[in-house]
Amino acid sequence: MKCFSATWLRFWLVGILTSGCGNGEPGSIAVDAGADQAAPEGTSVTLEGTGSGSAFSWAQLSGPKVTLEGADQAVVRFEAPWIVEESANIELELTVNEGSASATDTVTVTVTNTHFVLFLAAAEQGRRPELYRAPLDGSSEPIKLSRTPVANGTLSDEYLASLDGRYVAYHGAIERPLVDELFVVPSEGGESTKVSVVPPDAEGSTGAMSWSPDGARIAYSQTVDHREIYTNTPDGTQNAKINGTLTEGANAGSPAWSPDSGRIAYRAAQDTQYVRELYTSKPDGSDNVKVHPGLGEFEAVASFQWSPDGSRIAYRYGRVPDQRYELFAAAPDGSSNVRLNGPLIEGGTVESGAAWSPDGTRIAYRADQQTDNVFELFTSAANGSGNVRVNAPLAAGAGAGGFGSYSWSPDGGRIAYVARHEGDATAQLYTAAPDGSGNVRVNAPLDSETFISSGTWSPDGRLLAYTVRPEAEDVNTLVTSTEDGREHATVNEPLGAGGSLQSFAWSPDGSRIAYLAYRQATDAWELFSAKPDGSDHAKVNGPLGEGGDVEFDYRWSPGSSRIVYRARQDGESVIELYSSKPDGSDSLKIAGGGGVDSFSVE
């Protein structure tokens, strides 16, 4: 380091002990931002810095934005943000100054997601159900979230957590009988805030709740004289009507947020009576625009889908009496309208259920585009170009039933679909590239007496899970196959005569598959899980009492560490809520009492 001359060597030796050279080089002054740490979302974080200087300054370098309290002090505090992902790192930098010298150090706080269960349950049999929150592992007692309705009031069975889990919305006739209103409560418990606005002298109902992806607002529909769409903040202070003035007798419906939370799309007969068209607005109700050119008499938009990046909206519209629809896409402001499907034959139509690729560059849809009443799979680019048929030619006489469901692989590189191709004895599971090339059969060959379900991709897109059922045996078998059909594995253990296998679900990390099965030997529906190759098979639920069953609704925790399910496990009269590790260990009851009506895992 050369910040001195030989003449001033003595003065430099004194200076380096007190203020360094003002360039932050090591040895100038000491600074320590503290050790890295982890913090659950929503909790207070305290960082204690130290340094040999007299001036302190904290700054955030990366991660979800936080508000620093005491940023000019040695000790800084902030609230760990609520997050959607499993964890998020927040990096902060501490700078210590003394005169012209300075030094810096960084610290990382890892924010972890605190998953929980929401459920609707009665404290005792015969009592009305209420809304509760409980930890996945049963480490603490459930917390009641909903307000108790007034006499003759009711709590709806609909509730919804924001994507980050910070708030929970629910509705019901809580304050006034016959007046259904929307409430928001912190997911950790506390006071509920009414966010809908129903005039004091009116009756009304609330529904169609949907949180913005960023959790800043909630959209809902409210019916007084007719149904309209509103949004509000969780504290209830910024209620706004989204739709424009409706024509006489019209309703607005199907509200859907853009992925970036910047706009809401909805359908309504807003400009022309009886003609339901597609509109978007900003969340405060401003900048209301129609997405497409005006429609004619008896025409309507039947459905729509935002692209994953929110830059386009695909919509299906046509003449309602003819049931003939086509598929279009436009920017949210109504510009750049293009037709996505190819030319339709006489009587042809595009079916509902179009699906964007994960990257939004293409869209898949079903239509009898080339042959009347023969529905096939097509894709187009987002700008309407490159329209291609994905499936190979179908078997003669297959008709509308010759093509089944389809799904994009997680990376968008393949599409899985069920179809009966030329030469097939029955419908089979195939994958193909979005341009229709590389068609391969996934399952082992099936005869005409065997049925196959649609395929469900593993989270990493490497495998497809599906069931096959020979008609003679009438027992489903759960199978996984590689996307190219070269490798197959049976997941479930033999169920025996009279057995049955129903729903199945991949764990979020793809390491296991859970499924519900009935075995005549036990005369009960039970929950199982196994690795995709069928190994490490385990029964998930605990021992069932006489007459016990596992219900058909079960959920993986987002981190794949547990499975939550409802069951008559401890008695045949009451359905209670349980949680277990995927291998069946650490099984515990989350809630019982008067019975659990429904639940969700957040």
N, C-alpha and C positions, 0 to 999 in steps of 0.2 A: 504494500500500500504506500503510495507516494503523495502525501498531502502536506509535506514540509520540505524545507531546505536544510542543508547541514547546519547553517547558522542558527536555525531555530529548533534544533533537535531537542534541547532541554525543555523548551516550551511545549513541544509536541508530546513528549513523554508525560508531562503533567496533564495535557488536554485529553489524551486517549483514556485516562482514568476517569474523566468526568463527563465528557460529551462525545467522544469518538470523533469521526470526521463528517458526521451528518449524512452519511450515505448508506446507513443501515447495514454495514458490513459486520460479520460476526465479531464479537468482542466489544462492540460499541456499548450496548446496554443489554440487560437480560429481559426476556419475555417468555411467558408460558401461558397458553390459552387453556390449559387443563387437558385431562385425558378424554379421549373419545367416549361417548356414552350412548345408551339406547333409552328411548322414552315412548310409552304408549301414546297414541293419538289422543288429543284433547287434554293432555296433562301439562302442568307447568314445568318448564325446564329452566334450571339455573346454572349458569356457567361462571366460574370464579377464576378470573385471570390474575396473573401476578406479573410484576415487572419492576425494574429498577428505575424507571422513569416516573414522571409526575403527571403525564397526560395519557389517557387511555381512549381508544376508539375501536368499536366493534363494527364490522360490516359483513353482510351476507354475501357469499360468493356464488352459491348454487343451491338448488333444491327448491321445494315449494316455498313461496313467499311467506315470511313471518314478520311480525311487528316486534322490534327490539325495544325493550324497556330498560333504560339505563345504558344506552349505547356509548355514552361518554364516561362510563364508570368502569371500574375493574370488574364488578359483578353485573352481569346482564341477564335478563329474563325474557322468556317468550313462551307462548302457548304452542305446543306441538300441534301442527295442523291435522285436520281430519283428511284421510287419504283413501283412495280407491284401491291402489295396488297393495301388495303384501307389506312392503316397506319402502321408505324413501329416505335418502340421505340429505341432510342440510349441512353445508360447510360454511363455517364462519371464520373470519380472520380478525385477530386482535393486533392492533398496532399500539406500541408504547413509544412515546416521544419524551425526550429530555433535551431542551435546547434545540440544536440543529440535528441531533442524533435521533434515530428511530430504529425500531426492530419490529418484526412481525412473526406471528405464529398462527397456525390454523388448528381448528378442532372440528370433528364431524359428529353430529347427532343423528343417529338412525331412528327414525320414527316407525313404529310398528303398528300394524292394523289390529285392532281389538275386535275380533268378530264376535257376534252374539246371535241369539235366537229371539225372534218375535213370535208370539203365539197368542191365540184367542182361547181363553179358558174360563170355566166357571170355578169359583173357589169351592163350591159345594154343589152336589147334585141338586137340580131344581132351581138353582140361581142363574141369573143372566150372565153370559160370558163377558169378560173384560179383556183389555189388551195388556200384555206383559212383555218384559224383556228379561232374558236370563243369559248367563255366560254359557259357552259351549261345554265347558268341562264341569259345570255344576258347582263351581267353587264358591258361589254365593247365592243367596235366596233370590227368586225372581222379584222384579220391581214392577209395580203397576204403573202403566203409562197413561191410560185413558181416564178421562173424567167419568164419574158415575152419572148416568143419565137421570133426568128428573123422572118423577112418577109418570108412567105411560110413555116414557121416552125409550129409545132403542139405540144400540150401538151397531153400526153396519159391520159386516164381516170382511170389509175391505180395509187394508192398511198398507202403507208403503214407506220404506226407508229411503232417504236420499242416497245417492250412489256412494258417497263417502261415509255413510252411516251416522252422520251427526244429528239428523232430525228424523222423526217419524210422523207421517201424516195419517190421519184416520177421519172418518166422518160418521155422523149419526144424528138422531134427534136428541141431542144432549141437553140443550137448554130449554127447548120448547117441543112438545109433542107435535108430530107431523111436519116439523121443520128440520130437514136434514142439512147439517152444516159441516164445514171442513175445519179441522183443528190440526195444529202442529205442536209437537212436544219434543224437547231434547231427548235423544235416545238414552241418555243416562238418567232420565227421570226429571221431574220438575213440573212447572206450571204449563198447562196447555194453552195455546193462543188460538183464538178463532180467526181464521184468515179469509173465510167467505163472508159475503155481505148480503143477507136476505132482509128486505124491508120488514120493519116490526109488525106490520099488519098483514103480511103475506105468508102463504105456505110455499115451501119450495123443497127441492132435492138437489143433492150434490153428487157428482160422480166423475169418472174418467180422470182420476188423479194421475199426474206424471211430473216428476221432478226434472228440472233442467240438469243436464249432465254435470254442471259445475256446482249444483246444489244451492244456487243463489235464489232461485224462485221455484214455485210450484204452480203448475197449470191445472185447471179443473173446469168441469162443465157445471153449470148451475141452471136449473129449470125453475122459473117462476111462472111467467106467462108462456115463455118458450125457452128452449135451451140455448144458452150462449156460453162462450169460453172466456175465462178470466185467468190472470196470473197474480200472484202476490209473493212477497218476501216472507220468510219464516216468522218474522216478528209481526206480520199482519199490517204493516204500515203503508204498503205500496200496491194496493189492489188496482188492477187495470183490466178493462175489457179488451179482448184481443180482436174479435170479429167486428166488422163494420155493421151498419144498419141492415137488418134482415128484411126480406120481403114478407108480406102478410102470411102468417101460419108457418113460417120457415124455422128451422133449427140449425145450429152450428154443431159440428161434431168431429170426431177423429183427430183431436189435437196431437201433434207430434213435434218434439223439439229437434232442431238441427243438432248435429253432433257437437258443434262448438258453442251451443246454448245461445247463439245470436238471433235465432228466429224461431217462430212456431208456424207450422203448416196446419191447415184444417180444411174441411169441406163444408160448404153452406150454399143455400139458395139466397145469395146476397144481392145479386144484381138483377136476376130474372126469376120470377116466381116459378117454383117447381123444377128449376134447373140447378142441380147441385154442382158447384164448381170448386176449384182448388185455389186457396189463397195462402199468403204468408204475411206475418207481421213481426215487428220487433216485440220483445217481451213486455214492453210498456204500452203496447197497442198502437204505436205509431208506424208509419211507413207501410200501410196496408196495401198489398198489391195482389192482383190476380195473376196466376202463374202462366196461364195459357190464353189464347184468343177466346172471345166469347163463344159459348156453345149455343146450339139451336134447340128448338122445341123437342122434348122427349130425350134429350141428350144429358149425360151426367158423367162426372168423374167417379168411378167405382172404387178406386183404391190408389194409394201412392206410397212411395218408399224414398227416404233420403239416401243419397249416396254416402259411403262411409266418411268422406271428408267434408260433406255438407255443401259441396259446390253445385250439385245437381239434385233435382227431384224427378224421379220416374213416376209417371201416372198413367192409369189405364182408363180410357174413356170411350164412350160409344153411345149408340141408341139403345135405350133401355127396353123398348118393346121387342126389338130384334135380337137382343142379347148378343150383339156383335160389337166387340171391343178391340181397340188397338192400343199399342204401348208407345208413349212419348216420354221425352225428358226435356227439362228446361232448367235454367238458372233460377235461384229463389226469387229473383226480381222479375221473372217472367220473360227474360230475354233468352235468346239461343234455343228456341223450341225446335226439336227435331223428332221425327218418327224413328222408333227403335226397331220395330218388327219389320220384316220384309213384306212385300206385297202379299195380301191374303187372297186365297181363292174365293170363289162365290160361296157365301155362307160361312167362311172361315172366321175365327175369333181367337183372341189372346186370352188365356185363362188367368185367373188371379194367382198371386204367389210369385211374381217376378222377384229375382234375388240378385243384388249387386255382388260382384266379386269383392273379396276383402280389401283390395286396393282401389276399388271404384272405377277401374278402367273398362270393365265390361259388365254386362247385365245378362242374366239367363232368364228364360221364360218358356212356357209351354203354349203351343198353338197348333191348330190344324191349318197350318200355313200353306202346305203343299198338296195335301189330300184331305178332302172333306171328312170330318169326324175321325181323323187319325191324328191324335195329339202327339207331337214330338217336341224334342228339346232343342232350343236355338239359343245362340248368344249374339250380341251386338256390342260394338264399342260404344262408349258413352256418348259419342257424337253421332251415332246412328250408322256408322260405316261398318264394313266387315261382318255383315250378317251371315251366319253359318249355321248349319244343322250339326248338332253334336252327336246324336245317336247314329248308329248304323241303320240300314234299312230294316224296318220292322217286318215281322212275320205277316204273311197274307191273312187278311181277315181279322187282324188283331183289334182293329177298331179303336174306340176311345179308351178301352181298357188295356191296350197294348203297351202303354207307357205309364210308369209310376212316378214316385217322388224323386227328388234330386237334392244335392247339397254340394256346396263348394268346399274344397279342402282348405284348411286354415291359411295356407300360403297362396291360395288362388290358382295353383298350378294344375289342378285336376278338378273334375266334377264327377261325383258318384251319382248313379241313377239306376233305377230298376226298369227293365224293359224286356220284351220278348222279341229278340232279333230273328231274322230269317234263319231257319234251321233249329231254333230253340224249341224244346218241348213245352217249356213253361217260362215264366218271367225269371230273369237272372239279374244279378247285381254286376254293373259295369262301372268302369271309370274311363274317362277320356280327357284329353287336353281341351281347353275352352274353344279351340278352333276346329274341334271334331276329329283331330288326328289321334293316333295311339289308342284306339278303343281296345280295351282288354276286359275279359270276364274276371271278376274277383273271386267268386265262389267256385267250389268244385262243381262239375256238371250236375244238374238236377233233372229228374224225370218229370213227367207230366203230372204226377201225383204228389209233388213236393212244392211247398210254398215258401217264399222268402220275404223277409221284411226289408224295408229300406235300410241303407247303411248309415252308421253314425261314425264320423271321423274321430280318431284319437286327437287329443289336443296338439300333438306334434305333427299330425297329418301322415304318420307312417303306417297306421293300421285303420281298418274299418271293422266295426262290430255290427253284427246282424243276427237274426234268428232264422232257422230253417225248420220246417215242420212237414214231415211226411204224413200224408193224409191217413195212411193205414195205422200209424202209431198215434197220431193226434197229440204229440208231445213236442214242444219247441225245444230246440237246442241252440245255445248261444255260441257263436263262432266269431273268431277274429281272423282276418286275412290281411296280407300286405296289399297295398294299392295295385300292384301288378298281378295279384292272384297266384303268386308262386308259393306262398307259405300259408298254411291254415292251422288253426288250433281250436279245440273245443274248450270253452271256458268253464262251463258248469259240470258238476258231477252228475252221474246218471240219476234220473228222477224216479225211474221205475214206472210200472204200469199205473195209469191214472194220474201221473204227475203232470205238472204244467209250469211253464216259465213265462213270466210276463215282462214288465218293464225292466230296463237296464240303464245304467248311467256310468260314464267314464268319470274317474276322479279328475279334478282340475289339472293335476300334474301328469295324468296319463299312466300312472303306475299301476292302477287297479281298475276293475269294473265291479260295480255293485249290481245285484239283480234280485228280483223277488220270485220265489218259486214255491210250488205246492207239491208236497209228497204225501201219497196216500198212507204211507206208514205212520206219519205223524198227524195226518188229517189237519194240517195247518199251513197257512202261508207264512214263510219265513224269509229273512233277509240274509243274503250271502255276499261275499266279495272274493275276488281272486285276481291274480296277475293276468295280464292279457293272454299268456300262453297256457292258462288253466292251472298253473302251479300255485302253491301257498293258499289253497282254498280254505275259507273260514266262514263259519256262521256268525253273523254280526249281532243279531238280537240275543238277549238273554233267554233263559228257559221260560217257556210259555206255560201258563196255568191251563187248566182244563177249559176248553172252548176258546183259548186264546188265538190271536192272529196278528200278524203285522199288516197294517193298512198299506194302501197302494201309494202313499206319498212319503217319500224319504228324500233327504238332501245331503250332498257332500258339503262339508265346510270348505270355504274358498281355498284354504291352505292344504286340503286333502288329508288333514290329520284325524278327522272324525266324520261319522255319519249320524245324522239326526233322523229319527223316525217316530211315527205314531204306532201304538200297538195296544192290544188287550193282552198285556204281558203278565200282569199280576192279578188279573181277574177278567172274566168275560163281559162284565157289564159296563166297564168304563175304559174309554180310549185315553191313554196317557202318553206323555212325550218323553222320549229316551234319547241318549247319546252314547255312542260307543266308538272305540277305535276301529279301523277297518278290519283288524284281525280278530275282533270280538272281545278284546280285553277292555278293561276299564269301563265296563258298561254301567250306566247310571241313569236314574230317573231325573229329568229336568222339571217336570210338572205333572201333577195328577189331579187330586181333588175331585171336582165334579166333571172332569173330562176336558180334553183339548180338542177344539173344533178344527183349527188350522194352524199353520206355522210357516215361517220363512227363515232362512239362514242368511245373515248379513255380514 
